[in-house]
Amino acid sequence: MMIHEITSKAGKYKGRKRVGRGPGSGYGKTSGRGHKGAGSRSGNRRRAYFEGGQMTWVRRMPKRGFTNVQFRTEYHFVNLKSLQERFADGDTINLETLKAKGLIRDTKKPLKILGEGELTLKLDVTANKLSKSAEAKIMAAGGTVTVKELKKWTRDRSVPTAASKKKAAKSEAAAKPAETKTAATEADTTETND
């Protein structure tokens, strides 16, 4: 018998397991769930990587090196061929116009223009990054390119932080008793002199 002939003998579809229909069905009483435990309860789910309570492979594997996955900058990528199809000569290209044309989902991420395809339109392109080929093709078609540099977040050192405020308050509190002590000693010396 060949593998493709099995369905003609055994049938194309497998019958549904009818659980909980009495002991005569073979799946009565506990309905194939066994006795007690989490597996017999409703709402039980087992994670795909659960290993019966022993330490999972994710925790057993050694971790080395560094990844900047949580710090990386994600861009909207748009190719020149998409601009050629959706825009007319003299149009302005930026996040808002691309969103209006349905080329990007939102304006939250920065924009990078890539050079795939040919461009014959004269476009005014404003983006955060452009590939060298894209920039060359836009300029060759008579368009203009404006690069908006992404601002890197830096701490404003002129604004005091909570920690620096706490430290200043602590140093002020430490200075006050010393001042009162000096004032008291001065008063004592004047009394003795009199």
Backbone hydrogen bonds in HBPLUS format (Angstrom, degrees):
<---DONOR---> <-ACCEPTOR-->    atom                        ^
c    i                          cat <-CA-CA->   ^        H-A-AA   ^      H-
h    n   atom  resd res      DA  || num        DHA   H-A  angle D-A-AA Bond
n    s   type  num  typ     dist DA aas  dist angle  dist       angle   num
A0005-GLU N   A0002-MET O   2.99 MM   3  5.37 157.1  2.05 111.3 118.8     1
A0006-ILE N   A0003-ILE O   3.47 MM   3  5.70 167.9  2.49 106.3 109.8     2
A0009-LYS N   A0006-ILE O   3.00 MM   3  5.33 134.4  2.21 106.0 118.4     3
A0010-ALA N   A0006-ILE O   2.76 MM   4  5.89 173.8  1.77 176.4 174.2     4
A0011-GLY N   A0007-THR O   2.84 MM   4  4.73 135.3  2.04 120.0 129.6     5
A0020-GLY N   A0027-TYR O   2.84 MM   7  5.96 166.7  1.86 149.9 145.3     6
A0025-SER N   A0022-GLY O   3.30 MM   3  5.95 155.6  2.36 115.7 121.4     7
A0026-GLY N   A0023-PRO O   3.29 MM   3  5.74 154.3  2.36 110.4 117.0     8
A0030-THR N   A0028-GLY O   2.75 MM   2  5.95  93.5  2.50 119.9 110.2     9
A0031-SER N   A0028-GLY O   2.99 MM   3  5.00 159.9  2.03 115.4 121.8    10
A0033-ARG N   A0030-THR O   2.99 MM   3  5.53 162.8  2.02 119.5 125.1    11
A0040-SER N   A0037-GLY O   3.15 MM   3  5.67 150.8  2.24 111.5 119.4    12
A0041-ARG N   A0038-ALA O   3.11 MM   3  5.36 154.4  2.17 107.8 115.7    13
A0050-PHE N   A0047-ARG O   3.06 MM   3  5.14 167.6  2.08 112.4 114.5    14
A0054-GLN N   A0051-GLU O   3.46 MM   3  5.70 163.2  2.49 113.0 112.0    15
A0059-ARG N   A0056-THR O   3.08 MM   3  5.49 129.7  2.34 106.2 117.7    16
A0060-ARG N   A0056-THR O   3.02 MM   4  6.32 137.8  2.21 141.9 154.7    17
A0061-MET N   A0057-TRP O   2.94 MM   4  5.95 142.8  2.09 147.3 153.0    18
A0071-PHE N   A0068-ASN O   2.90 MM   3  5.15 149.7  2.00 108.2 118.2    19
A0072-ARG N   A0068-ASN O   2.92 MM   4  5.90 122.7  2.25 157.0 172.6    20
A0076-HIS N   A0110-PRO O   2.74 MM  34  6.11 156.4  1.79 159.0 167.1    21
A0112-LYS N   A0076-HIS O   2.83 MM  36  6.03 160.0  1.87 177.4 171.1    22
A0078-VAL N   A0112-LYS O   3.13 MM  34  6.54 154.8  2.19 159.8 166.0    23
A0114-LEU N   A0078-VAL O   2.83 MM  36  5.98 164.4  1.86 144.5 149.5    24
A0082-SER N   A0079-ASN O   3.17 MM   3  5.55 134.4  2.39 105.2 116.0    25
A0080-LEU N   A0114-LEU O   3.13 MM  34  6.38 127.3  2.42 143.2 154.6    26
A0084-GLN N   A0080-LEU O   2.90 MM   4  6.19 154.0  1.96 151.9 159.4    27
A0081-LYS N   A0116-GLU O   3.05 MM  35  6.27 140.6  2.21 162.7 157.5    28
A0085-GLU N   A0081-LYS O   3.12 MM   4  6.31 146.0  2.24 137.3 145.2    29
A0086-ARG N   A0082-SER O   3.06 MM   4  6.17 157.8  2.11 147.7 153.1    30
A0087-PHE N   A0083-LEU O   3.02 MM   4  5.58 152.1  2.10 146.6 149.8    31
A0091-ASP N   A0088-ALA O   3.33 MM   3  5.83 156.0  2.39 137.0 134.4    32
A0090-GLY N   A0122-LYS O   2.69 MM  32  5.29 144.7  1.81 144.6 156.7    33
A0124-ASP N   A0091-ASP O   3.04 MM  33  6.36 169.4  2.05 157.7 160.9    34
A0093-ILE N   A0124-ASP O   2.77 MM  31  5.93 170.4  1.78 148.2 150.3    35
A0126-THR N   A0093-ILE O   2.80 MM  33  5.99 159.7  1.84 162.7 168.2    36
A0098-LEU N   A0094-ASN O   3.04 MM   4  6.16 158.1  2.09 154.9 161.4    37
A0099-LYS N   A0095-LEU O   2.99 MM   4  6.13 150.6  2.07 144.6 152.3    38
A0100-ALA N   A0096-GLU O   3.00 MM   4  6.24 155.7  2.06 146.0 152.8    39
A0101-LYS N   A0097-THR O   3.09 MM   4  6.30 142.7  2.23 138.6 147.7    40
A0103-LEU N   A0098-LEU O   2.95 MM   5  5.32 151.4  2.03 162.5 157.8    41
A0102-GLY N   A0099-LYS O   3.04 MM   3  4.99 150.6  2.13  98.9 108.2    42
A0128-ASN N   A0111-LEU O   3.00 MM  17  5.32 136.6  2.20 132.3 145.3    43
A0129-LYS N   A0111-LEU O   3.09 MM  18  6.48 138.1  2.28 153.4 158.9    44
A0113-ILE N   A0129-LYS O   3.03 MM  16  6.51 153.2  2.10 144.2 146.7    45
A0131-SER N   A0113-ILE O   3.01 MM  18  6.43 154.2  2.07 169.8 177.6    46
A0144-THR N   A0123-LEU O   2.95 MM  21  6.46 143.3  2.08 141.8 153.0    47
A0125-VAL N   A0144-THR O   2.90 MM  19  6.10 162.6  1.93 161.3 155.6    48
A0146-THR N   A0125-VAL O   2.77 MM  21  6.14 152.3  1.84 161.2 169.1    49
A0127-ALA N   A0146-THR O   3.03 MM  19  6.47 155.4  2.09 168.4 175.8    50
A0148-LYS N   A0127-ALA O   2.86 MM  21  5.96 159.6  1.90 139.0 146.0    51
A0135-GLU N   A0131-SER O   3.02 MM   4  6.29 165.3  2.04 157.7 161.0    52
A0136-ALA N   A0132-LYS O   3.00 MM   4  6.17 159.0  2.05 146.0 151.9    53
A0137-LYS N   A0133-SER O   2.99 MM   4  6.17 156.9  2.05 145.8 151.6    54
A0138-ILE N   A0134-ALA O   2.97 MM   4  6.17 158.8  2.02 152.2 157.8    55
A0139-MET N   A0135-GLU O   3.03 MM   4  6.18 166.1  2.05 150.1 154.0    56
A0140-ALA N   A0136-ALA O   2.90 MM   4  6.01 150.6  1.99 142.1 151.0    57
A0141-ALA N   A0137-LYS O   3.04 MM   4  6.20 141.3  2.20 139.3 148.2    58
A0143-GLY N   A0138-ILE O   2.93 MM   5  5.28 152.2  2.01 160.8 152.1    59
A0142-GLY N   A0139-MET O   3.06 MM   3  5.14 155.8  2.12 102.2 109.4    60
A0159-VAL N   A0156-ASP O   3.34 MM   3  5.90 150.8  2.43 110.5 117.1    61
A0165-LYS N   A0161-THR O   3.01 MM   4  6.26 155.0  2.07 149.2 156.2    62
A0166-LYS N   A0162-ALA O   3.01 MM   4  6.19 157.1  2.07 145.1 151.1    63
A0167-LYS N   A0163-ALA O   2.97 MM   4  6.20 155.5  2.03 146.2 152.9    64
A0168-ALA N   A0164-SER O   2.97 MM   4  6.15 156.2  2.03 145.1 151.0    65
A0169-ALA N   A0165-LYS O   2.96 MM   4  6.18 158.0  2.00 148.8 154.7    66
A0170-LYS N   A0166-LYS O   2.97 MM   4  6.17 151.9  2.05 144.3 152.1    67
A0171-SER N   A0167-LYS O   3.01 MM   4  6.28 154.8  2.07 146.6 152.9    68
A0172-GLU N   A0168-ALA O   2.96 MM   4  6.18 151.5  2.04 146.1 154.0    69
A0173-ALA N   A0169-ALA O   2.96 MM   4  6.17 157.0  2.02 145.1 151.2    70
A0174-ALA N   A0170-LYS O   3.00 MM   4  6.24 147.2  2.11 141.8 150.7    71
A0175-ALA N   A0171-SER O   3.02 MM   4  6.18 138.9  2.20 136.7 147.3    72
A0175-ALA N   A0172-GLU O   3.16 MM   3  5.06 124.0  2.49  91.9 106.2    73
A0176-LYS N   A0172-GLU O   3.11 MM   4  6.34 145.9  2.23 149.8 157.3    74
A0179-GLU N   A0175-ALA O   3.20 MM   4  6.52 151.2  2.29 149.1 157.1    75
A0179-GLU N   A0176-LYS O   3.08 MM   3  5.16 118.7  2.47 100.1 114.8    76
A0180-THR N   A0176-LYS O   3.10 MM   4  6.42 159.3  2.14 156.6 161.9    77
A0181-LYS N   A0177-PRO O   2.97 MM   4  6.15 149.2  2.07 144.2 152.6    78
A0182-THR N   A0178-ALA O   3.09 MM   4  6.34 158.9  2.13 147.6 152.2    79
A0183-ALA N   A0179-GLU O   3.04 MM   4  6.28 155.3  2.10 147.7 154.8    80
A0184-ALA N   A0180-THR O   3.00 MM   4  6.18 152.6  2.08 143.0 149.9    81
A0185-THR N   A0181-LYS O   2.98 MM   4  6.25 156.8  2.03 151.3 157.3    82
A0186-GLU N   A0182-THR O   3.01 MM   4  6.18 151.7  2.09 143.8 151.3    83
A0187-ALA N   A0183-ALA O   3.12 MM   4  6.37 153.7  2.20 143.4 149.9    84
A0188-ASP N   A0184-ALA O   3.05 MM   4  6.32 153.4  2.12 145.7 152.8    85
A0189-THR N   A0185-THR O   3.03 MM   4  6.25 156.1  2.09 146.3 152.0    86
A0190-THR N   A0186-GLU O   3.10 MM   4  6.38 154.3  2.17 146.9 153.4    87
A0191-GLU N   A0187-ALA O   3.11 MM   4  6.35 154.6  2.18 145.7 152.3    88
A0192-THR N   A0188-ASP O   3.09 MM   4  6.36 160.6  2.13 151.6 155.8    89
A0193-ASN N   A0189-THR O   3.03 MM   4  6.18 151.2  2.11 143.6 151.6    90
A0194-ASP N   A0190-THR O   3.13 MM   4  6.34 146.6  2.24 142.5 150.4    91
